[in-house]
Amino acid sequence: MNKKDINKIKENTEIAEDIIFKTADVVNPGVTTYELNRIAKQEFKKHKALPSAKFLDLPFWISVAINNEVLFGEISKNKKIEKGDIVKLALGIFKNGYFSDLGLTIAVGTVS
């Protein structure tokens, strides 16, 4: 791996960070997993990047798991985040021939 490879991976990681934090900014009670996926999709397109999930033929742009779910919980207009939930966001990004991925855990309000 050379410096060019490392710089491309770093660039992808910065894009992934931007996408996940813009999505995380919306995590609040009443927000649906569908809305989080919609925002992530919008951000991926803005950066002209692909989600790694598409390489697995998954229909999601981001993994949203709530409480005991591990990965890729249900993306639905009916599944809403509630106060006290623990929301895990994860995504992989592919751009310019390189992959990067990261995750983030968010406590929604007071969590026991």
C-alpha positions in Angstrom: 0.0 0.0 0.0 1.4 3.3 -1.0 0.7 6.9 0.0 -1.8 7.4 -2.8 -3.8 4.3 -1.5 -3.7 5.6 2.1 -4.9 9.1 1.0 -7.8 7.6 -1.0 -8.9 5.5 2.0 -8.6 8.6 4.2 -10.7 10.6 1.8 -13.4 7.8 1.8 -13.3 7.7 5.6 -13.9 11.5 5.8 -16.9 11.1 3.4 -18.2 8.2 5.5 -17.8 10.4 8.6 -19.8 13.2 7.0 -22.6 10.9 5.9 -22.9 9.2 9.3 -22.9 12.5 11.3 -25.4 14.1 9.0 -27.6 11.1 9.5 -27.0 11.0 13.2 -28.0 14.7 13.5 -31.6 13.6 12.8 -31.8 10.8 15.3 -34.6 11.8 17.7 -37.8 10.4 19.0 -40.4 10.0 16.3 -37.9 9.8 13.4 -38.3 6.6 11.3 -35.6 4.3 10.2 -36.8 5.0 6.6 -36.0 8.7 7.1 -32.5 7.9 8.3 -32.0 5.7 5.3 -33.3 8.5 3.0 -30.9 11.0 4.4 -28.0 8.6 4.1 -28.9 7.9 0.5 -29.1 11.6 -0.2 -25.6 12.1 1.3 -24.1 9.2 -0.6 -25.4 10.6 -3.8 -24.1 14.1 -3.0 -20.6 12.6 -2.6 -21.0 10.4 -5.7 -20.2 7.3 -3.5 -21.8 3.8 -3.2 -22.7 2.1 0.0 -21.0 -1.2 0.6 -24.5 -2.7 1.3 -25.2 -2.5 -2.4 -22.4 -5.0 -3.1 -24.4 -7.4 -0.9 -27.6 -6.8 -2.8 -29.1 -5.1 0.3 -31.7 -2.5 -0.3 -30.4 -0.1 2.4 -27.9 2.7 2.2 -27.1 2.6 5.9 -27.5 0.1 8.7 -29.9 1.2 11.4 -30.2 -1.1 14.4 -32.2 -0.2 17.5 -31.6 -1.6 21.0 -31.1 -5.4 20.7 -30.8 -5.5 16.9 -27.3 -6.1 15.6 -27.1 -5.0 12.0 -29.5 -4.0 9.3 -32.6 -3.6 11.4 -35.9 -3.0 9.7 -36.0 0.1 7.5 -39.6 1.2 7.5 -41.8 4.2 7.5 -43.5 2.7 10.6 -40.5 2.0 12.7 -39.9 5.0 14.9 -37.2 5.8 17.3 -38.3 6.2 20.8 -37.0 8.1 23.8 -34.6 5.7 25.7 -33.6 3.8 22.6 -30.0 3.0 21.7 -29.5 3.5 17.9 -26.6 2.0 16.1 -25.7 3.5 12.7 -23.1 1.8 10.5 -22.1 2.2 6.9 -19.5 1.2 4.4 -18.5 3.4 1.5 -17.0 2.6 -1.9 -15.4 5.3 -4.0 -12.5 5.5 -6.4 -11.8 1.8 -6.0 -11.5 1.8 -2.2 -13.7 0.8 0.8 -14.0 2.4 4.2 -16.5 1.8 7.0 -17.5 3.0 10.4 -20.2 2.9 13.0 -21.7 5.2 15.6 -23.9 4.5 18.7 -26.4 7.1 19.9 -28.3 7.2 23.1 -31.7 8.8 22.5 -32.6 10.7 25.7 -31.9 9.0 29.0 -31.0 5.4 28.7 -31.2 3.0 31.6 
